[in-house]
Amino acid sequence: MARKINLRIWRGNSTDGALQDVTVDAMEGEVILDVIHRVQAEQMNDLAVRWNCKAGKCGSCSMEINGKPRLACMTRVSTFEDGETVTITPLRAFPVIKDLVTDVSFNYKKAMQIPAFQPPADLKPGQARMQQIDVERSQEFRKCIECFLCQDACHVIRDHEENKKSFAGPRFFIRIAELDMHPLDVIRNRKQTAQEEHGLGMCNITKCCTEVCPEHIKITDNAIIPMKERVVDVKYDPLRWLGSVIRKRDGIL
């Protein structure tokens, strides 16, 4: 059974734009992406929207729905009241290209700044071994679909454009945590790098990133907070600090 749904959709580009009201049919079981496509087909043929899988796995249809970062393909129309106006806007933390499409290249630039997994130099093919517990520890972080909703929700990025240069954001803190947990990764200073180069200390653990994650990754509790604790151990424990100084002097680190 069809119902009418009122939408308020952002139309514009990086320099100018406004919200436009439109009413469209919504069928039972549909999601917001379905009704956006119907608006695109019937009323706004030039409406720009990014999407791909429509299954909550590609992260392409990230946008803000009633002010909350969400995936349009995972937001059911039935969650909104009859007669309620649903406001649809692009991700606020990133520059608008057109309508609902934003320039998220900031995230790919940050990804390039994080050194990749580096195995021991003498490790031969077929010799890599991991305990199951080590696999399970970081498995959660590998569920990330790079929708960048956590990046958009993070107020350090969202409300302070000047922070982008020195702050990687929650998506890349879980990437660093994943690599730091890998028993075969020979890069041992990832926690310190997260603090000194990627702005880990700027995060004040409000958990807003965790709240919007469509994969339900406990970004704050399982990645950011443990890394912050280990950074403090290394930096302020006098014995650890002395040990790191000696290792650096002897060329061990």
N, C-alpha and C positions, 0 to 999 in steps of 0.2 A: 504494500500500500504506500502510495506517494504522500509526502507532506511537503509543505512549503518551508523553506529555510531562508532567513534573511542574513546576507553576508555583507560585510564591509571590508572591501579589499583595497590594499595599497596599490596605486598605480603611479608610476613615475620612474625617475632615474636618480643618479647621484646628486643632481643639482636642483631638481624640482619634482613635486609630486603631491598627491592627496589621496584620501580615502574615498572610495566610490561605493555607493550602496547598490545592491542588486538582490533580487529575490529569485530563487531557483527551486526546482523540484528536487527532492531527495527521496530515494527509494529505501525501503526497509533493508537494514544491514549494511548500508553504504558508509564510507568513511569520507572525511573532508576532501581528500584528493579526488574522489569520484565527483563530488559536486563542483570542485574547481574545474575539472575537465568538462563538465556540462556547461558551466559558465563560459569557458573558453570556446566550446563548440557552438553555442547558441547565442551568446550575447557579447562577448569580448574576444573576438577572434585573435587579437594580437597580444593577449595576456601572456606574459612570460612566467613560466614555472618550471623548476627543475625536478625531474623524477626519473626513476628507472625501473626498479624491481616491483614496486607496489606490494612488498612482502615484509617490510621492516628490516631488511638486511643490507641494503646498499647505502642508506643514510643520505640519499640525494634530496628527498623532499622535506628537508629541515626548514622550518619557518616558525613564526610565533603566532599562536592561536589564542586569542583573548589575553595576549601579553605573556603567555608561557611558551618557552621553546619546546616544540613538539615535532614529531614526524606526522605529516598530513595523512600518510597511508595507514597510520596506526591509531588515528583519532576518530572514533565512531561518531556519526551524526547523532545517534540516540543518546549520547551523553549530555546533549544540550536540550534545554527546555523548549517546548513549543512557543513560538513567538520571540524567542531570545535572538538577539543579533550577535552573530559570531564575527569577530574582528580578526582579519588575517593580514599579517604584516611580515616583511622580510626579517631575517636575523639582524638584530639591532647592532651587534658588535662588529659587523663587517660592512664594507661599502656596498651600496646598492648598484647593481649593474642595470637591471630593468625589472620593474614590478616586484615579484617575489624572489627574484634571483640575485644572490649576493656574491661578491668576490671573496672567496675563502682562501685565496692563495697564501695569506699569512700563515695558515696552518702547515702548508707544504714547505714553506721556507723554514719554519721551526723544526719540522721533521728532518730536514737536511742537516741541521746543526747537531743532531744527536748521533754520535758514533754508532755504527752498526755492531751487531754481535761479532766478537772476535775470538775464535777458538785458539787453543794452544798451537804454537807453530809446528810442533812435532806430532800433532794428532793426525793419524792416517785415516783414510776412508774406511768406515766400518768399525772404528775404534771408539767412537763417541758413546758414552754410557751415562745415563742419568737414573737416579732413584725415582720411583713413582711419586714419592712425596715432593720431590723437586718439580716434577711435571705439574702436580696438582696445585702447588703454591702459586704459580704464575698463570695457570690456565684461565683463570677468571679475567685477567687483563687482555688475553688474546681474543676475547669475545667482542672487543671494540669494533664497531662498524664505521668509525670515523664520520659520524653525522655532524659532529662539532656542536651539538647542543650544549655539552658541558662547557665548551669554550665560550659560547654565546651567553650562558647563564652566569659565568664567573664575573663578578662585579669588578675584579681587578682589571679585566680586559674591557668589559662592557661599559664601565663608567669612566675609564681613564685611558684614553687613546695613547697617552704618552708612555704607558707601561708596556706596550706591545714590544718595544725594542728589547726589553730586559726580562720579560715574563713569558715563559713557554705555554703555561696553562695546564689544566688538569689532564687533557688527553695525553700530553707528552710526559707528565709526571708518572702516569701509569706505564708508559712505554719505558721510561728509565727504570721504574721499579721492576718491571718484568725482566729487563736485561740484568739488573743488579742481582736478581734472585737466581740467575742461571749459573749453575756450578761450573760450567766450562768456559764462561766468559772471562777473558784475562784482563779486561779493563776494570780495575778495582776502585777507581775513584769516582764512580758514577754519582754517588750520593753527594759528595763534595761539589761536583760539577753542577748538579741540580741546584745546589744552594748558591754557588758563586756565579754561575753563568746563566742559569735558567729561571732564577727568581723564586725558588722554593720558599724562601723566607717571607715573601710577600703574601702568600696564601694564609688567610686567617681562619681556615677550616670551618666555614659556614655551612658546608655540605650542600650548597645549592647545585653543584655539579652532579652529585650523587642523585639528587631528587629528580633530575630531568633525564637521566641515562635510560634509554629504551632497553638496554641489555641488563639493567639492574646491577651494574658493577658498583661495588662499594669503593668508589674512588678515594674518598676521604679516609675512611676507616682502615682500609686494607693497603693503601699505597702511600698517600701523602703523609698521614700521621706517623706511620712506622719509619718513613724516610726522615722526617723531621727529628724523630727521637734518636735515630742512629747518627745523624749529623751532629746533634748536640753531644752525644757520647764521644765522638771522634774529636770534636773541637774543644770541649771543656774538660774532659777527663785527662788529668795531667800525665798519667802513665801512657794512655793511648797517644796523646800528643807527642810525648817524648819518643815513643816507639816509631811514630810516623816520621819524625825528624831524622832519627837514626837510619831508617830504611831509605829515606830520600838521599841521605848523605852517602850511603853505601851503594846507591844505585839499584836498590831492590824494587822500588816503586817506579 
